[in-house]
Amino acid sequence: MKPENKNEPYPEEMRPEYDIRGGVRGKYYERYRQGTNVVLLEPDVAAVFPNSDSVNRALRTLIERGPETG
């Protein structure tokens, strides 16, 4: 099925919010290549660990202690 609005005029200019002339090509390329894991924290946990460094320190402490026994 073809669209009904064939004769609707297209805007000649991009909207100002879509202007990407100041962008930098490849700005996040290296970070993307390294990969990333996104983890969603529950609000009560996020209140205790406000940034990724604090979360990583806590998890490394648990890793060093080894598996729980019991």
FENPEPE-V416054 format. One record per pair of residues at least 24 apart in sequence whose C-alpha atoms are under 10 Angstrom apart, sorted by sequence separation. I is the first residue (numbers start at 1). GAP is how many residues later the second one is. D is the distance in Angstrom with one decimal. If there is no record, write none. Layout:
i->I gap->GAP d->D
i->I gap->GAP d->D
This chain:
none
